[in-house]
Amino acid sequence: MDSLIGKKVGMTRVFAENGQQIPVTVVEVGPCVVVQRKTASSDGYSAVQLGYGEQKPERVTKGMLGHFAKAKVAPQKVLCEIIVSPDEELEPGQTLTVEALEGVDYVDVSGMTKGRGYQGVMRRHNMAGQRKTHGSTSHRRVGSIGQCEFPARVFKGKRMPGQMGHVSCTVQNLKVVAVRSEDNVVLVRGAIPGPNGGIVVVNRALKKAKASA
């Protein structure tokens, strides 16, 4: 299994044998439980539905309670579907831990970035702003966004003020510094998306696998 659900704990540092300081992010990975196994014969494709973090039954709908009961697992807070090989031997109720990442050198980590709220163009798009002298009152405004006569409209995709952050993001090819099975955590070099406590999906690095092949 090349993908697991986890939680960002925070950043710290470790030291290599030569004394070099390495900035790392601590990710609590698993344990993840297999809730459903999808096959090409029954669903048209091969995938597995993983659950992470037990949830109180009163916080789950009756339909989902039946879904978890069918797999004979406790209700889960997070569900994520992962595409897997048809040869992958995974059954509902099976538990996966961080030990599945032992021997993996590089990973891709996906998550939701921090939400920044409604922001202007200077912060959202790194625009320079307008002049700050000679009576100008538009220091941080966007300026011209189109013409009156032609095209007489604002093009789609024009960089404008708006909601910033809270979007899906994947950081690729992060070096795995250590896998600590006793603590159920993995240490990856560098930063990953989202706030501390945010849910992430840790995958075996796709591009590194293609490069080695």
N, C-alpha and C positions, 0 to 999 in steps of 0.2 A: 504494500500500500504506500503510495507516494505522496498522499495528501492527508493532512490532519487539521482539525479545528483547534484553535488555541486562544489565549488571552495575553495581550501585551501587559507585562508587569511594570516595566520601566527600563531606564538605561543606567549602566554602571561601567566599570572598567575592570579588566583583568590584566595580568602581566605575563608576558611570554618568558621562556626560559632565559633569554638574553636580557631580560629586564625591560623590554619594550612595552609601553602602555598601549592597550588595545581597547577602544571604545566598543561596547557591546550592548545589545538590547536583550533583555531577559524575556523569553516567551514561554508561558506555561502551556504546554501542548498536551491535550487530552486530560484524562482518558476519554476517548470517543467510543460511542457504542453504535453498532450497525443497526439501523432501524428498518431499512428496506433494501432489498437487492433487486435491481432491475436487469432484465436480460433481453436479448434481441428477440427471443421467441414470444415473450409476454408483453414487452413494452416497445420493441423496435430498436432499442439501443442498450448498451451495457453500461450500467452506472450503479453507484451505491449511495444510499442516503445515510449520512452520519449525524448523530446527535451529540450535543456537548452541554454539560451542566444540567443537573437534575432540577426540575421545576415542580412546584406544588400542584397537586391535581386540581385544586379549585381554581387555578389560574389558566387551565387548559380547557378548550371546548370539548363537548362530548364526542364530536367527530374525531378530534385528534387523540382523545383518550382511547377510542377504539383502535386507532392506527397504532398507538404504542402498545396496546394490549395484544394486538395481533403479533407483534414482534417479541412480546414478553419482556419488555423493557420499561423502566420508569419514564414518566414524562420528561422531556428534555426542553431546555430553554432555547437552544439554537439548533436548527436543522440546516444541513448543507448537502447538496448533491454533487458528487464527484464522479467524473467519467473514469472508468477503469477498463482494463483489458477483460475480454470474455473469459480468459483463463484464470482470472483472480478468484481465489477460493475464499469468499467471504459470505457469511450467513448471518441472518438477523439475530441479534442478541450477542454477537461477538464483540469483545472489547479490544480497542486498539490503544496503545500507549506510545509515549515518546520513543520507546525502544525501536519503533519502526523506522526512525530517522538515523539510527546508528549506522555509521559507514557512509553517510551522505555528506559530501564536501560542500555543496552549494545548494541554496534553496531560494525560491521565489516566495515572497510574503505579500498577500493581498489583504486589504482592509479599507475602511472608510476614513478619509482624512478628517482632521479637526474642522468643525464648523466655525466659520468666522463671521457669520451673519451678513447683513447688507453692507457692502463696502463700495467706495467710489473707485474711479478708474486708476487713481494713483497707487492705491494699495492692491487692487484686484488685478491690474494689468501692467503695473510698473510704468505708467506714463509720467512724463516730466512735469506736467502742470503748465499753467500759463504764467505770464509775467506778474511780478509782485509789486510793480511800481507804477507811477503815472496814473494813479486813480483807478487802477484795475480792481474789480471786486470779484473776479473769477479765478482766484488763485489755483483752486484744485478741481475746477470743472473740466468737462471733457472737451469743450470746444466744438467746432463744426462737425456734424455727423452726416451731412449730405448737402445737396444743392436744391435751390428752390425750383428752378425751371426744369432742369434735367439732372438726375432721374426723378426728382420730386418725390422721393421716398427714401427710407432708411433701409439699406440692404440687410438681409438676414445674416446673422453672425457678427454684426458690428460690435466691436468691443465697447461695452457700456457699463455703468454701475449696475450692481445686482448682487444676488446671493453668492457668497464665496465659501468654498470648502464644502465638506460633507459630500464628497464624491468618491466613487470607487477608485482605488489606486493600487498598483502592483509595483513593488520594488524587486528587481531581478538580480540574480547572481550574488546573493549575500553569502559571505563565507561563514560556515558553521565552525565556531571556535570550540564549543564543547557541548556534549549531550549528557545531562545529569539525570539519569534514570531514577535515582533515589528521590530527587526533588520534583521529578516530572517536568523539567524545564530544558530548553535548548538556548544556548547563547549564540547569537549571530552578530557578526561585525557590522556596525553602522546602525542607522536609524530605520524604522519601519513606520507605516502610516498609522494615524489615529492617536487618541489619548491613552494614558495609562488606564488599563481595565477594558480597553476596546477589544472586540472580537476580530480575530484575523484567521486566515487560512494559510497554512504553511505547505508549500509544494516543493517537490524535488525540482531543481533548476532545469527548465526545459532547454534553454539554449546551450547550457554547459553539456547536457546529455547529447545534443546534436553535434556539438564540437568534438566530443570524445569519440562519437561514432564515425 
